[in-house]
Amino acid sequence: VNLPAPIMQFGKQEIERENSLRLDPILNKSPGVYMHSGALNTNRITIRGIGNRSPFSTKKIRAYLDDIPLTNGDGETNLEDLELNFINKIKVWKGPTASIYGAGLGGLLHLQTEELKERSTSYISHELGIGSFALLRNVTQAYLKDKRGKASLDITFSDTNSDGYRENNDYKRTTFSVFGKYKFNKNHQTSFLFNATDLFAEIPSSLNRIDFQNEAQKAGGNWGIINGKEAYNKLLSGISHQAKISKIGSYDFSNNTSISYTRKTGNEIRPFNVLRDESDVYSLRSVFHLNKGYKKIFSDFSLGFEWFREEYKWQTLESEEGIAGSLLSDNISFRNYSNLFVQSYKLLTKNISLLAGINVNTTMFKYKDRFSIDGTDDSGDYTFKTIASPKLGLNYAFQNEQSLFVSLSHGFSPPSNEETFTPDGEINPEIQPESGWNYEIGSRGKLFSKLDYEVTIYQMRVKDLLQTERISEDQFIGINAGETRHNGLEAFLAYRFSNKPNEITSFLSYTYSDYTFVDFENNGEDYSGNALTGAPPHHLNIGMDAKTKFGFYGNMNFQYVDAFPMRDDNAIYSEAYKLFNLKLGFSKSFDFMKKEKSFELNTYLGIRNVLNEKYASMILINASSFGANLPRYYYPGLPRNFYGGVKFIIKI
């Protein structure tokens, strides 16, 4: 309650609330967050309107798994590769408030695993899930922990298959993960992670308005004709060590250092060409802490650095009815960045706390053109200007479990690979990161002993707005196009009607967004004063959960998404939609082999989109048209669909 920053946290129960296959029901519960989901492998997460101009993926939103970066050198974040069962918490930092994690303009998604002390026994579990569109999902997990609580090992294997709702929509994903922790003594602990993903997914792409209204199941354009698809293998690995080094006066001096390596190799069949790519990502992160805590006086000082390097190789080849032909391009790029950061958190009095920090970033981009047949060489390198991003927050805690906070913070988002080039394929020396200042005031706490609340009012000004333009089917360029203003209100309420053993709780999440172009000209058109594309003015999420002492439980969820402009000229708007989801289940522990409550059974059945609403679950902003074809804005949302499953846990 004392942290002066807008943070939303989801625990294990909330992660598993609807269906652990999908992230959008979780993240859309947070005010200020809107996750578009075009398919299981096509998603876009936006926070406070940042990231909504990314065509097909999540960008400008940073993500970490503990201290391992999940965002690549291009600024893209793919959370779909992770199995959610070994994630214990998801923290959503809204706006550029997380300076020790890079000061991303949109915010931060921090996925955290469990501490050694959070589980008491070893177990083996298996979950079988089925659903509409031939969904079949198997997840097997073994969690092993020694009796002394010094070591744990979490091994998970999952296999997910679906035919999809649309044509050319098959999806197959296999993951294998190993996560372990070992505590040498009270001062030293080491953690390691190994996560391998094998993905095959057909790509139905987006639809024009006529096809969306009349033939939503069809694949877009010629993607179905050539059987467009992507396949990749991805390895995510890392190791970290926490050390309590010594005491300096009355302060504890400690360090947390982690290194990680990620490798991805992919192949994508597209109507216009075939893309083959591979990337190698290395990172090193080290944070030193000075910490003092006793009675009601607490202070923490953090100093650290993060170094990141990505080597990305990609080739494009002619697509001859979906078969790779002659080489069209051969490229390699290197992206390095370093973050130096300092942060101090201190309780000035028993009521007033101060949070101050600064992140200093240097980003370098180097490109090598390895395609010499055309007689040109567009190789080059570029270092973006060093950016210092400060933040300052003040919190006042009242005696009745309520607090008031204000904060000021700066953030930035560097251009992606595509946005770094000119139309001629050369590095654009004029392109700069977009950056902005965020101002907010908020209050959080508890009322009447049963009502938790958080309300925030903010304004963010973004300058050097990065505009991604599609100039051909396979070519995008970026320009710094202007300035936007993001005014917003976020409110979250959670009320507990009853306590154990019979529990009924409810929540309400509401976002009001007034985002506009302050100064924006593009291709001779002045869009100043227009509403920002891709951001619904109103986003409402209401839910209720019930659990009985007999083991029966259920939840329901209602979501409303307002209409928003799909083009910068505001000529075309999406349609507002409403979704209602329902889930019922039974969970009970039983005695097994003379051990008390050593066997747990959980079976459930859920319905998504109960009202069978026709809606677009993802919109392609400023969609272009080529030839006589209509622009394709729409990714159809799923009609009414069902899922169910059974999970058993045996404690050993």
Secondary structure as UniProt FT lines:
FT   STRAND          7..10
FT   HELIX           12..15
FT   TURN            20..21
FT   HELIX           24..27
FT   TURN            28..29
FT   TURN            31..32
FT   STRAND          33..39
FT   TURN            40..41
FT   STRAND          42..47
FT   TURN            48..49
FT   TURN            51..53
FT   STRAND          58..59
FT   STRAND          62..65
FT   TURN            66..67
FT   STRAND          68..69
FT   TURN            73..74
FT   STRAND          76..77
FT   TURN            80..81
FT   HELIX           84..86
FT   STRAND          89..94
FT   HELIX           99..101
FT   STRAND          107..112
FT   HELIX           116..118
FT   STRAND          123..131
FT   TURN            132..134
FT   STRAND          135..145
FT   TURN            147..148
FT   STRAND          151..162
FT   STRAND          171..185
FT   TURN            186..187
FT   STRAND          188..202
FT   HELIX           209..214
FT   TURN            216..217
FT   TURN            221..227
FT   STRAND          229..248
FT   TURN            249..250
FT   STRAND          251..269
FT   STRAND          274..294
FT   TURN            295..296
FT   STRAND          297..320
FT   TURN            321..322
FT   STRAND          323..347
FT   STRAND          352..369
FT   TURN            373..374
FT   STRAND          380..383
FT   STRAND          387..397
FT   TURN            399..400
FT   STRAND          402..413
FT   HELIX           417..420
FT   TURN            423..424
FT   TURN            429..430
FT   STRAND          434..447
FT   TURN            448..450
FT   STRAND          451..463
FT   STRAND          466..472
FT   TURN            473..474
FT   STRAND          475..480
FT   STRAND          482..498
FT   TURN            500..501
FT   STRAND          503..522
FT   TURN            523..524
FT   STRAND          525..526
FT   TURN            528..529
FT   TURN            533..534
FT   STRAND          538..547
FT   TURN            549..550
FT   STRAND          552..561
FT   TURN            568..569
FT   STRAND          577..592
FT   TURN            593..594
FT   STRAND          595..608
FT   TURN            610..611
FT   STRAND          616..619
FT   TURN            621..622
FT   TURN            627..628
FT   STRAND          634..636
FT   STRAND          641..651
//
